Amino acid sequence: MSNDEEIPQEDTPEHHDDETPEFEDVAEQIDLAEHVEPLDPLEEATQRAEKAEKEIAYKEAEIQNVRKRLMAEKSTLIQYGGMGLARRMIPILNDVDRALQQVEEGDESPVAQGLRLLRNKLWRELESDGIKAIEAKGLAFDPSKMEAITTLPASEQFPAGLVIDVLEPGYMYKERVLSAARVVVATE
């Protein structure tokens, strides 16, 4: 290389006035980022503690709601726990009633007396557990407690919507229908 050779000079970009605001904006952003103060460790810990306290309070409320729901379910199970046995005993009571219908009114035979004693004892036990008969005859038809097996035309004695006859008695177990009364209803 000779001294005469020229070393190419690097092209330097010319400074344009329209580019200056861009650089200034970037510089301002960098400057702002440097001036953002980091959270004080105590303040940061306080914020995390407040967030954790809120989460704990929410979880505690959720646990309380689950407990209340479980207690209500347990109470219902205890209250209606005997419903299954009562449901199985009702057909036996109905069978004894049908047998008693075959016995003549004044019959004092040992069999008739035994059936009456059996029926009364069975009914007392069921009644003491919360079973009661659904009253239906002559009352307005209630579809929540009664099942209409058939209908007959309404008359002066039985206007439309009233129960004319009970084909099979119905029973309630406390506040729930154990078996619906099967009835004949007057209709128009």
QUIKASUL-V260337 format. One record per residue. N is the residue number from 1. RES is the residue in three letters. BURIAL is b if it has 24 or more other ideal C-beta (glycine too) atoms within 12 Angstrom, else e. Layout:
n=N res=RES burial=BURIAL
n=N res=RES burial=BURIAL
This chain:
n=1 res=MET burial=e
n=2 res=SER burial=e
n=3 res=ASN burial=e
n=4 res=ASP burial=e
n=5 res=GLU burial=e
n=6 res=GLU burial=e
n=7 res=ILE burial=e
n=8 res=PRO burial=e
n=9 res=GLN burial=e
n=10 res=GLU burial=e
n=11 res=ASP burial=e
n=12 res=THR burial=e
n=13 res=PRO burial=e
n=14 res=GLU burial=e
n=15 res=HIS burial=e
n=16 res=HIS burial=e
n=17 res=ASP burial=e
n=18 res=ASP burial=e
n=19 res=GLU burial=e
n=20 res=THR burial=e
n=21 res=PRO burial=e
n=22 res=GLU burial=e
n=23 res=PHE burial=e
n=24 res=GLU burial=e
n=25 res=ASP burial=e
n=26 res=VAL burial=e
n=27 res=ALA burial=e
n=28 res=GLU burial=e
n=29 res=GLN burial=e
n=30 res=ILE burial=e
n=31 res=ASP burial=e
n=32 res=LEU burial=e
n=33 res=ALA burial=e
n=34 res=GLU burial=e
n=35 res=HIS burial=e
n=36 res=VAL burial=e
n=37 res=GLU burial=e
n=38 res=PRO burial=e
n=39 res=LEU burial=e
n=40 res=ASP burial=e
n=41 res=PRO burial=e
n=42 res=LEU burial=e
n=43 res=GLU burial=e
n=44 res=GLU burial=e
n=45 res=ALA burial=e
n=46 res=THR burial=e
n=47 res=GLN burial=e
n=48 res=ARG burial=e
n=49 res=ALA burial=e
n=50 res=GLU burial=e
n=51 res=LYS burial=e
n=52 res=ALA burial=e
n=53 res=GLU burial=e
n=54 res=LYS burial=e
n=55 res=GLU burial=e
n=56 res=ILE burial=e
n=57 res=ALA burial=e
n=58 res=TYR burial=e
n=59 res=LYS burial=e
n=60 res=GLU burial=e
n=61 res=ALA burial=e
n=62 res=GLU burial=e
n=63 res=ILE burial=e
n=64 res=GLN burial=e
n=65 res=ASN burial=e
n=66 res=VAL burial=e
n=67 res=ARG burial=e
n=68 res=LYS burial=e
n=69 res=ARG burial=e
n=70 res=LEU burial=e
n=71 res=MET burial=e
n=72 res=ALA burial=e
n=73 res=GLU burial=e
n=74 res=LYS burial=e
n=75 res=SER burial=e
n=76 res=THR burial=e
n=77 res=LEU burial=e
n=78 res=ILE burial=e
n=79 res=GLN burial=e
n=80 res=TYR burial=b
n=81 res=GLY burial=e
n=82 res=GLY burial=e
n=83 res=MET burial=b
n=84 res=GLY burial=e
n=85 res=LEU burial=e
n=86 res=ALA burial=b
n=87 res=ARG burial=e
n=88 res=ARG burial=e
n=89 res=MET burial=b
n=90 res=ILE burial=b
n=91 res=PRO burial=e
n=92 res=ILE burial=e
n=93 res=LEU burial=b
n=94 res=ASN burial=b
n=95 res=ASP burial=e
n=96 res=VAL burial=b
n=97 res=ASP burial=b
n=98 res=ARG burial=e
n=99 res=ALA burial=e
n=100 res=LEU burial=b
n=101 res=GLN burial=e
n=102 res=GLN burial=e
n=103 res=VAL burial=e
n=104 res=GLU burial=e
n=105 res=GLU burial=e
n=106 res=GLY burial=e
n=107 res=ASP burial=e
n=108 res=GLU burial=e
n=109 res=SER burial=e
n=110 res=PRO burial=e
n=111 res=VAL burial=e
n=112 res=ALA burial=e
n=113 res=GLN burial=e
n=114 res=GLY burial=e
n=115 res=LEU burial=b
n=116 res=ARG burial=e
n=117 res=LEU burial=e
n=118 res=LEU burial=e
n=119 res=ARG burial=b
n=120 res=ASN burial=e
n=121 res=LYS burial=e
n=122 res=LEU burial=b
n=123 res=TRP burial=b
n=124 res=ARG burial=e
n=125 res=GLU burial=e
n=126 res=LEU burial=b
n=127 res=GLU burial=e
n=128 res=SER burial=e
n=129 res=ASP burial=b
n=130 res=GLY burial=e
n=131 res=ILE burial=b
n=132 res=LYS burial=b
n=133 res=ALA burial=b
n=134 res=ILE burial=b
n=135 res=GLU burial=e
n=136 res=ALA burial=b
n=137 res=LYS burial=e
n=138 res=GLY burial=e
n=139 res=LEU burial=e
n=140 res=ALA burial=e
n=141 res=PHE burial=b
n=142 res=ASP burial=e
n=143 res=PRO burial=e
n=144 res=SER burial=e
n=145 res=LYS burial=b
n=146 res=MET burial=b
n=147 res=GLU burial=b
n=148 res=ALA burial=b
n=149 res=ILE burial=e
n=150 res=THR burial=e
n=151 res=THR burial=e
n=152 res=LEU burial=e
n=153 res=PRO burial=e
n=154 res=ALA burial=e
n=155 res=SER burial=e
n=156 res=GLU burial=e
n=157 res=GLN burial=e
n=158 res=PHE burial=b
n=159 res=PRO burial=e
n=160 res=ALA burial=e
n=161 res=GLY burial=e
n=162 res=LEU burial=b
n=163 res=VAL burial=b
n=164 res=ILE burial=b
n=165 res=ASP burial=b
n=166 res=VAL burial=b
n=167 res=LEU burial=e
n=168 res=GLU burial=b
n=169 res=PRO burial=b
n=170 res=GLY burial=b
n=171 res=TYR burial=b
n=172 res=MET burial=b
n=173 res=TYR burial=b
n=174 res=LYS burial=e
n=175 res=GLU burial=e
n=176 res=ARG burial=e
n=177 res=VAL burial=b
n=178 res=LEU burial=b
n=179 res=SER burial=b
n=180 res=ALA burial=b
n=181 res=ALA burial=b
n=182 res=ARG burial=b
n=183 res=VAL burial=b
n=184 res=VAL burial=b
n=185 res=VAL burial=b
n=186 res=ALA burial=b
n=187 res=THR burial=e
n=188 res=GLU burial=e
